[in-house]
Each structure stands twice: as structure tokens, then as C-alpha cells.
Amino acid sequence: MKKYAFLLGSHPLISFLEILNILSVEKIPHGSIERMAEILIIQLKTTDTKIKKLQEILGGTIKIIEIVDDYRGTIFQLDKILTRENLLANYFSQHSSKINFGISVYTTKSLVYAEINWLRNFAYQLKRRFKDKYSIRYVDEKNFELSSVMVANNKLVETGAEIVIIKQEKSFLVGRTRTVQDFRSYAQRDMEKPSPNPKSGMLPPKLAQMILNLSRDTGQNQVFDPFCGSGIILQEALLVGLEVLGADIEQEAVDDTVENLEWLIKTYNAAAPKLGTEKIKKISIAGKVRVADATRSRWEKANQTNTFIATEPYLGPPQRGPVLIHHAREIATQLETLYLGFFTNLKKNFPKIKRIGIVFPIIKTNEGLLYLNILDKVKDLGYIRRDFLPAEEAKKEALATHRGGLLYSRPDAFVIRELFVFEKR
């Protein structure tokens, strides 16, 4: 097994749990796990191709780093590890043409001035050591945390290396970045789709991936989104080869979903040969998405044992500030009726579906946070909340709610997402 480090995104708890579930679903053997604040270190038995695929499907992972060396000591002894011979043999991806390299450091404590100064001098010394025989360029970043955009734009993975130093309590891990998130692809899927629908909410593609990945179980290859909006969850499902079904109560949303998914298939399949990626399987989208009320409808095509649900229903009206408590309670009552109606209909008309990933809204009010108070009623219907973490561990997590959900929000948001996965009893 090789040791890898996963750089987690802005919601590290969700990113961590997403990785664990996908490793289980994809049946990738793993060994010991160590979680730092923004880094997950894990032993994996896998291939370079599978590492690249993991990067593509994990919405919450910014970089995947292969650990090459580890040593006990101080950062000032790094020159004994990163020798010219070791860099050429084990770090730089090539040296027949121009080498681009950079250095990133991840640590629970900020680097002190002496460490920063030594590292910068060391980087430029490395450059000078290679200049006699090689064309080489150092990509500087004052805080020694290269973003995925910087790594991609400077082609560090392809032409040289992003050398990553992970400072643990008593030792250092040193590795090279193998993959980074494809920010261009996310931006294209988010901003260039032909029919965005602000009315149904603007679900970020990365979050859609995380909802999918947390909701899946082994053997489930079809996703049903009964509140599909403009089809964001379904587009991410298509990209990982899942069968898709979607429904929405509004004809406009269904039309938007069909147009967006047809655009995705056409756009990505046209680019696949150049990018070296797999094409999306061509399907008739029109037969996969339909107008339906999630609190009343039935659909035998979706009622299958290989189907799971991943969805973000209506979260209530957009808010520009904290909501007055009496108004928030009115919104919550309406949403509770919608959500309970969905689960009631699910039990009646979709008994074969066993796993449901769903977002609940938490409303910021002038008197604090207001949650949907329906978990006991959902349990009475036979849908049991899945525990992401043991209860004692969950209490220590800032991004886990007291009810067992996972929090996802922007700092300026007035409606917070609370993510649950339910399993049918």
C-alpha cells in the first residue's frame, strides 16, 4: 500500500466522510487513517488511474498527494531529503524539457519567520543546483500554500512537481501532488449550462457531488432526484456513469433539466478525446425526467432496489438577512409539510428504495437558528438517520449538528444546509 494525503475543501468534515464512503462503494482497500485539520492521510492499495478518477468524483477533495518520504527532525533538515538525485528519481514528473516546481506546506501551526525564510532560500538554491543541466522554474507563493489553480495553471503535475511538506507533531511527510481539482470543468458546469434556474436554488456542483457520494451504497447504480430543479445532481451523476431519473413539480424545471443534461452530454463527449476522459453514455434524457409531485407521485422505473435518492428539495424563499422568528416559523411549517409529504409518499409508492440523501434547511432568525422539527416523524415512517460519526466524536465537530446532520453554508448565507442520509428500516 502507498500512503496518500487528501487536501480537504472548505467543509473538511463532509470531505472526510465523502472519501470514506466512496472508498467503500468503489471497494478500494485502505489501511491506517490519520486526520489533521485540513488533511486526511490514508494508506491505499490502488493505481494512478484510480487516483485520477477519485479526484474527478470527490467534490470535497482539492488535491491528492502521494507521500514519498518521511523523517523526524526539523524543517531545516529538508535538504537531506530533497536531494538532486531524489528529486529527479521520485518527485519531478519529467526532466527532458522545462521543469516547473513549487512548494506547499500544511501544518496545524503556522510557520515561523525563520522557517519561511529558510524554505524560500532553499527553493532558490534548488533552482540554482539544477540550472547547470536543466531548464527549471520555481513558482513562488509567499505563504507556501499553492492553490489548485496555481498548480494547474503552471502545469506543475505534468512538467515538474508541487512538492508538499506536511508537518506532523513529531515528524514530516514529504510528497508530490498527483492530481488537483479541475476548476475549469466545475466553472463550466456551474456557469455555462444553458438553463440555470435561480428559482429552484443554485446548488454548487461540488456540493452536488458530495451529496451523491455520501448517499450511495455498494451496488446502487441509479440515482433518483425527485426535486431535480435544473438537474445539477443528475449532471454530476451522469459524469460518474450512474443511471439517472429526475422529477420536479414544475414543467419549467423539467425542461431546464433536459436541456442542461443534453448540453452536458454533447459538450463533454466532444471534449473527451482531447482530454483523454471517458465519454458519457448517450441516453434519451426526455424519458428520464418528468413532471411529478414528490408528495403524491409513483414511478415504477424509480422504485428499484438498485436506486438511491440524492436530492435538495425546496429550501424556502431566498433571504437577505435574519428572518423574524414568527415569519421563520411560518416558512418552517410549510417546509415540514412538504418534507413529511415526501417521506410519506416514499414509504407508500417507493418501498424498494432503501437509501435517501437529502438536504434540510436551517433558517437564521433574529432569535437564533430554526430547524425543521420532523426527524421523529420521519423515523416513525421507518427511515432511520444514518450516523456519520460515533456520538462522542460528533460532539467535537463544529460542522456536525446536535441532531446528527452535516452543515454546509457560506459565511453570508441566511439559510444553512443540513445534510442527512436516511436508511429504510
C-alpha positions as CSV (number, residue, x, y, z in Angstrom):
1,M,0.0,0.0,0.0
2,K,1.1,3.6,-0.7
3,K,0.4,6.5,1.6
4,Y,-1.6,9.4,0.3
5,A,-2.7,12.8,1.6
6,F,-6.0,14.3,0.6
7,L,-6.3,18.1,0.9
8,L,-9.8,18.7,2.1
9,G,-12.0,21.5,1.0
10,S,-13.9,24.3,2.8
11,H,-16.1,21.8,4.7
12,P,-13.5,19.3,5.8
13,L,-15.8,17.0,7.8
14,I,-18.1,16.4,4.8
15,S,-15.0,15.9,2.6
16,F,-13.6,13.4,5.0
17,L,-16.8,11.4,5.2
18,E,-17.3,11.6,1.5
19,I,-13.9,9.9,0.9
20,L,-14.6,7.1,3.4
21,N,-17.9,6.3,1.8
22,I,-16.6,6.3,-1.8
23,L,-13.6,4.1,-0.8
24,S,-16.3,1.6,0.5
25,V,-18.5,2.0,-2.6
26,E,-15.6,1.6,-5.0
27,K,-14.1,-1.2,-2.9
28,I,-10.7,0.4,-2.7
29,P,-8.7,-1.3,0.0
30,H,-7.2,1.1,2.6
31,G,-5.1,0.9,5.7
32,S,-4.5,3.3,8.5
33,I,-6.2,6.7,8.6
34,E,-4.9,9.9,10.2
35,R,-7.0,13.1,10.0
36,M,-5.5,16.6,10.6
37,A,-7.5,19.8,10.3
38,E,-7.4,20.0,6.5
39,I,-5.5,16.9,5.6
40,L,-6.5,13.2,5.5
41,I,-3.6,10.8,5.4
42,I,-4.5,7.3,4.4
43,Q,-2.9,4.1,3.1
44,L,-4.4,2.9,-0.2
45,K,-4.0,-0.1,-2.4
46,T,-4.8,1.5,-5.8
47,T,-3.5,2.7,-9.2
48,D,-2.6,6.0,-10.7
49,T,-5.7,5.7,-12.9
50,K,-8.0,5.2,-9.9
51,I,-6.4,8.1,-8.0
52,K,-7.2,10.3,-11.0
53,K,-10.8,9.0,-11.0
54,L,-11.1,9.6,-7.3
55,Q,-10.1,13.3,-7.8
56,E,-12.7,13.6,-10.5
57,I,-15.6,12.3,-8.4
58,L,-14.7,13.7,-5.0
59,G,-16.3,17.2,-4.7
60,G,-14.6,17.9,-1.4
61,T,-11.0,17.0,-2.2
62,I,-8.8,19.8,-3.5
63,K,-5.6,17.8,-4.1
64,I,-4.4,14.2,-3.8
65,I,-0.7,13.9,-2.8
66,E,1.5,10.8,-2.9
67,I,3.8,10.6,0.1
68,V,7.3,9.8,-0.9
69,D,9.4,10.4,2.2
70,D,9.0,10.9,5.9
71,Y,11.5,11.9,8.5
72,R,11.8,13.0,12.1
73,G,13.5,16.3,12.8
74,T,13.0,20.0,11.8
75,I,12.2,21.7,8.5
76,F,15.8,22.9,8.3
77,Q,16.8,19.3,7.6
78,L,14.7,19.1,4.4
79,D,17.8,19.5,2.2
80,K,18.9,16.0,3.3
81,I,15.7,14.5,1.9
82,L,15.2,16.6,-1.2
83,T,18.5,16.0,-2.8
84,R,19.0,16.5,-6.5
85,E,19.1,12.7,-7.1
86,N,15.9,12.1,-5.1
87,L,14.0,14.9,-6.9
88,L,14.9,13.6,-10.3
89,A,14.1,10.0,-9.4
90,N,11.0,10.3,-7.3
91,Y,9.5,13.8,-7.5
92,F,9.8,15.5,-10.9
93,S,7.4,14.0,-13.4
94,Q,9.9,14.7,-16.2
95,H,13.2,16.4,-16.9
96,S,13.6,16.2,-20.7
97,S,12.0,19.7,-21.1
98,K,11.4,22.7,-18.8
99,I,10.8,21.7,-15.2
100,N,8.3,23.8,-13.2
101,F,8.2,23.2,-9.4
102,G,6.7,24.8,-6.3
103,I,6.5,24.1,-2.6
104,S,3.5,23.9,-0.3
105,V,3.5,23.3,3.5
106,Y,0.5,22.1,5.5
107,T,0.7,22.3,9.3
108,T,-1.6,22.7,12.3
109,K,0.6,25.6,13.4
110,S,1.7,28.5,11.2
111,L,5.3,28.5,10.1
112,V,7.5,30.9,12.0
113,Y,9.6,33.6,10.1
114,A,12.8,31.6,10.3
115,E,11.1,28.6,8.7
116,I,9.6,30.7,5.9
117,N,12.9,32.4,5.2
118,W,14.8,29.1,5.2
119,L,12.3,27.5,2.9
120,R,12.4,30.3,0.4
121,N,16.2,30.3,0.3
122,F,16.2,26.5,0.0
123,A,13.8,26.7,-3.0
124,Y,16.0,29.1,-4.9
125,Q,19.1,27.1,-4.0
126,L,17.3,24.0,-5.6
127,K,16.7,26.0,-8.7
128,R,20.4,27.1,-8.9
129,R,21.5,23.4,-8.4
130,F,19.6,22.3,-11.5
131,K,20.4,25.2,-13.8
132,D,23.7,23.8,-15.0
133,K,22.0,20.9,-16.9
134,Y,18.2,21.6,-16.8
135,S,15.8,24.4,-17.7
136,I,13.9,25.0,-14.4
137,R,11.5,27.5,-13.0
138,Y,10.4,27.9,-9.4
139,V,6.7,29.0,-8.8
140,D,6.9,31.2,-5.6
141,E,4.0,31.7,-3.2
142,K,4.7,33.8,-0.1
143,N,2.6,31.6,2.3
144,F,3.8,28.3,0.8
145,E,0.2,27.1,0.1
146,L,-0.2,26.8,-3.7
147,S,-3.8,26.8,-4.7
148,S,-5.1,24.2,-7.1
149,V,-5.5,27.0,-9.7
150,M,-1.8,27.8,-9.4
151,V,-0.8,24.2,-9.6
152,A,-2.9,23.7,-12.7
153,N,-2.1,26.9,-14.5
154,N,1.6,26.3,-14.0
155,K,1.3,22.7,-15.0
156,L,3.3,21.6,-12.0
157,V,2.0,18.0,-12.0
158,E,2.7,17.5,-15.7
159,T,6.1,19.3,-16.1
160,G,7.7,19.0,-12.6
161,A,6.2,18.8,-9.2
162,E,4.3,20.5,-6.4
163,I,6.5,19.4,-3.5
164,V,4.2,19.1,-0.4
165,I,5.5,19.1,3.1
166,I,3.1,18.0,5.9
167,K,4.3,18.9,9.4
168,Q,3.0,16.4,11.9
169,E,3.5,16.5,15.7
170,K,6.9,14.9,15.7
171,S,7.7,14.2,12.1
172,F,7.4,15.4,8.5
173,L,5.8,13.8,5.5
174,V,7.1,14.9,2.1
175,G,5.3,14.1,-1.1
176,R,4.3,15.2,-4.6
177,T,0.8,16.2,-5.8
178,R,-0.6,13.7,-8.2
179,T,-3.9,15.4,-9.0
180,V,-5.8,18.6,-8.4
181,Q,-9.5,19.6,-8.8
182,D,-10.3,20.7,-12.3
183,F,-11.6,24.2,-11.5
184,R,-12.3,24.9,-15.2
185,S,-14.7,22.0,-15.5
186,Y,-16.5,23.0,-12.3
187,A,-16.9,26.6,-13.6
188,Q,-18.1,25.3,-17.0
189,R,-20.8,23.1,-15.4
190,D,-21.8,25.8,-13.0
191,M,-21.8,28.9,-15.2
192,E,-22.1,27.8,-18.8
193,K,-25.1,25.4,-18.7
194,P,-27.8,26.8,-21.0
195,S,-30.7,26.8,-18.4
196,P,-29.7,27.9,-14.9
197,N,-32.8,28.2,-12.6
198,P,-32.3,30.6,-9.7
199,K,-35.9,29.9,-8.5
200,S,-35.0,26.3,-7.7
201,G,-31.8,27.2,-5.9
202,M,-28.2,27.4,-7.1
203,L,-26.7,24.1,-5.9
204,P,-22.9,24.2,-6.4
205,P,-21.6,21.2,-8.5
206,K,-19.1,20.3,-5.8
207,L,-21.8,20.1,-3.2
208,A,-24.0,18.0,-5.6
209,Q,-21.0,15.6,-5.9
210,M,-20.7,15.3,-2.1
211,I,-24.5,14.7,-1.7
212,L,-24.2,11.9,-4.3
213,N,-21.1,10.4,-2.8
214,L,-22.5,10.3,0.8
215,S,-25.8,8.9,-0.3
216,R,-24.6,6.0,-2.4
217,D,-24.1,2.4,-1.2
218,T,-22.5,-0.6,-2.8
219,G,-24.5,-2.0,-5.7
220,Q,-26.6,1.1,-6.2
221,N,-26.1,2.4,-9.8
222,Q,-29.3,4.5,-10.3
223,V,-30.0,7.8,-8.7
224,F,-33.4,9.4,-8.4
225,D,-33.8,13.1,-7.7
226,P,-37.5,13.9,-7.0
227,F,-36.8,17.6,-6.6
228,C,-34.4,17.9,-9.6
229,G,-34.7,21.7,-10.2
230,S,-32.3,22.4,-13.1
231,G,-30.6,19.0,-12.9
232,I,-27.4,19.7,-11.0
233,I,-27.3,16.5,-9.0
234,L,-28.2,14.5,-12.1
235,Q,-25.4,16.1,-14.2
236,E,-22.8,15.0,-11.6
237,A,-24.3,11.5,-11.6
238,L,-24.0,11.2,-15.3
239,L,-20.3,12.2,-15.1
240,V,-19.6,9.2,-12.9
241,G,-21.6,6.7,-15.0
242,L,-24.7,6.4,-12.9
243,E,-28.2,5.9,-14.4
244,V,-30.4,8.9,-13.7
245,L,-34.0,9.7,-13.1
246,G,-35.4,13.1,-12.1
247,A,-38.7,14.7,-11.4
248,D,-40.0,18.2,-10.5
249,I,-43.4,19.7,-9.9
250,E,-42.8,22.5,-12.4
251,Q,-42.7,21.9,-16.1
252,E,-40.1,24.7,-16.5
253,A,-37.7,22.9,-14.2
254,V,-38.1,19.7,-16.1
255,D,-37.4,21.5,-19.4
256,D,-34.3,23.1,-17.9
257,T,-33.1,19.8,-16.6
258,V,-33.5,18.1,-20.0
259,E,-31.7,20.9,-21.8
260,N,-28.9,21.1,-19.3
261,L,-28.2,17.3,-19.4
262,E,-28.3,17.1,-23.2
263,W,-25.9,20.0,-23.3
264,L,-23.6,18.2,-20.8
265,I,-23.5,15.0,-22.8
266,K,-22.8,16.9,-26.1
267,T,-20.2,19.2,-24.6
268,Y,-18.2,16.6,-22.6
269,N,-18.3,13.9,-25.3
270,A,-17.0,16.4,-27.8
271,A,-14.0,17.2,-25.5
272,A,-13.4,13.7,-24.2
273,P,-10.9,12.6,-27.0
274,K,-8.7,15.7,-26.4
275,L,-8.8,15.4,-22.6
276,G,-8.4,11.6,-22.5
277,T,-11.5,11.2,-20.5
278,E,-14.4,8.7,-20.8
279,K,-17.4,9.7,-22.8
280,I,-20.8,10.0,-21.1
281,K,-23.1,7.2,-22.2
282,K,-25.6,8.6,-24.7
283,I,-29.2,8.2,-23.4
284,S,-32.6,9.7,-24.1
285,I,-32.9,12.3,-21.4
286,A,-36.5,13.1,-22.1
287,G,-37.7,9.6,-20.8
288,K,-35.6,10.0,-17.7
289,V,-37.1,13.3,-16.4
290,R,-40.7,14.1,-15.8
291,V,-43.2,16.4,-14.1
292,A,-44.4,14.9,-10.8
293,D,-45.4,16.0,-7.3
294,A,-42.9,14.3,-4.9
295,T,-45.6,14.1,-2.2
296,R,-48.1,12.2,-4.4
297,S,-46.5,10.5,-7.4
298,R,-45.4,7.0,-8.1
299,W,-42.9,5.7,-10.7
300,E,-42.1,2.1,-11.0
301,K,-38.9,2.8,-13.0
302,A,-37.5,4.6,-9.9
303,N,-38.9,2.0,-7.4
304,Q,-36.0,-0.4,-7.7
305,T,-33.5,-1.9,-5.2
306,N,-30.6,-0.5,-7.2
307,T,-31.9,3.0,-6.8
308,F,-30.9,5.6,-4.2
309,I,-32.2,9.1,-3.7
310,A,-29.9,12.2,-3.7
311,T,-31.8,15.5,-3.5
312,E,-32.1,19.0,-2.4
313,P,-35.8,20.0,-2.1
314,Y,-37.1,23.5,-1.9
315,L,-35.3,25.3,1.0
316,G,-37.7,28.2,1.3
317,P,-37.7,31.7,-0.1
318,P,-34.3,33.4,-0.5
319,Q,-33.4,35.6,2.5
320,R,-31.3,38.8,2.6
321,G,-30.9,38.8,6.4
322,P,-32.0,37.0,9.6
323,V,-35.7,36.2,9.4
324,L,-38.1,37.4,12.1
325,I,-39.0,34.4,14.2
326,H,-42.7,34.4,13.6
327,H,-42.2,34.6,9.8
328,A,-39.5,31.8,10.0
329,R,-41.9,29.6,11.9
330,E,-44.5,30.0,9.1
331,I,-41.8,29.1,6.5
332,A,-40.7,26.1,8.6
333,T,-44.3,24.8,8.9
334,Q,-44.8,24.9,5.1
335,L,-41.5,23.1,4.6
336,E,-42.2,20.5,7.2
337,T,-45.5,19.7,5.4
338,L,-43.5,19.3,2.1
339,Y,-40.8,17.1,3.5
340,L,-43.1,14.9,5.5
341,G,-45.3,14.5,2.5
342,F,-42.3,13.4,0.5
343,F,-41.3,10.7,3.1
344,T,-44.9,9.6,3.4
345,N,-45.2,9.1,-0.3
346,L,-41.8,7.5,-0.4
347,K,-42.9,4.8,2.0
348,K,-46.2,4.2,0.1
349,N,-45.1,4.3,-3.5
350,F,-41.3,3.6,-3.5
351,P,-40.9,0.8,-0.9
352,K,-37.8,-0.7,-2.7
353,I,-35.7,2.5,-2.2
354,K,-33.6,2.0,0.9
355,R,-31.2,5.0,1.0
356,I,-32.0,8.7,0.8
357,G,-29.5,11.6,0.9
358,I,-31.4,14.8,1.5
359,V,-30.8,18.4,2.5
360,F,-32.9,20.1,5.2
361,P,-32.8,23.9,5.6
362,I,-31.9,25.7,8.8
363,I,-33.2,29.2,8.9
364,K,-31.2,32.0,10.6
365,T,-33.7,34.1,12.6
366,N,-33.5,37.2,14.8
367,E,-33.6,34.7,17.8
368,G,-31.2,32.1,16.6
369,L,-31.4,29.0,14.3
370,L,-34.7,27.3,13.4
371,Y,-34.6,23.7,12.4
372,L,-37.2,21.5,10.7
373,N,-38.7,19.5,13.6
374,I,-39.7,16.3,11.8
375,L,-36.9,13.8,12.5
376,D,-39.0,11.8,14.9
377,K,-41.9,11.6,12.4
378,V,-39.5,10.6,9.6
379,K,-38.3,7.8,12.0
380,D,-41.8,6.7,12.7
381,L,-42.3,6.2,8.9
382,G,-39.4,3.8,9.0
383,Y,-36.5,6.0,7.8
384,I,-33.6,5.9,10.2
385,R,-31.0,8.7,10.2
386,R,-27.5,7.3,9.4
387,D,-24.9,8.2,12.0
388,F,-21.9,9.6,10.1
389,L,-19.8,9.5,13.3
390,P,-19.9,8.0,16.8
391,A,-21.9,10.3,19.1
392,E,-18.9,11.3,21.2
393,E,-16.9,12.2,18.1
394,A,-19.8,14.1,16.6
395,K,-20.0,16.4,19.6
396,K,-16.5,17.6,18.9
397,E,-17.2,18.6,15.3
398,A,-18.1,22.2,14.6
399,L,-19.7,21.2,11.3
400,A,-22.0,18.5,12.7
401,T,-25.4,19.4,14.2
402,H,-26.7,18.1,17.6
403,R,-29.2,16.1,15.5
404,G,-26.6,14.2,13.6
405,G,-26.7,16.2,10.4
406,L,-23.7,17.8,8.5
407,L,-23.6,21.6,8.0
408,Y,-22.8,23.2,4.7
409,S,-23.0,27.0,4.3
410,R,-21.3,30.2,3.1
411,P,-20.5,32.8,5.8
412,D,-23.0,35.2,4.3
413,A,-25.9,32.6,4.0
414,F,-29.1,33.1,5.9
415,V,-30.4,29.6,5.1
416,I,-27.9,26.8,6.1
417,R,-27.9,23.4,4.5
418,E,-28.2,20.4,6.9
419,L,-27.3,17.1,5.1
420,F,-28.8,13.8,6.2
421,V,-28.7,10.3,4.9
422,F,-31.6,8.0,5.9
423,E,-31.8,4.3,5.6
424,K,-35.1,2.4,5.4
425,R,-35.7,0.1,8.4
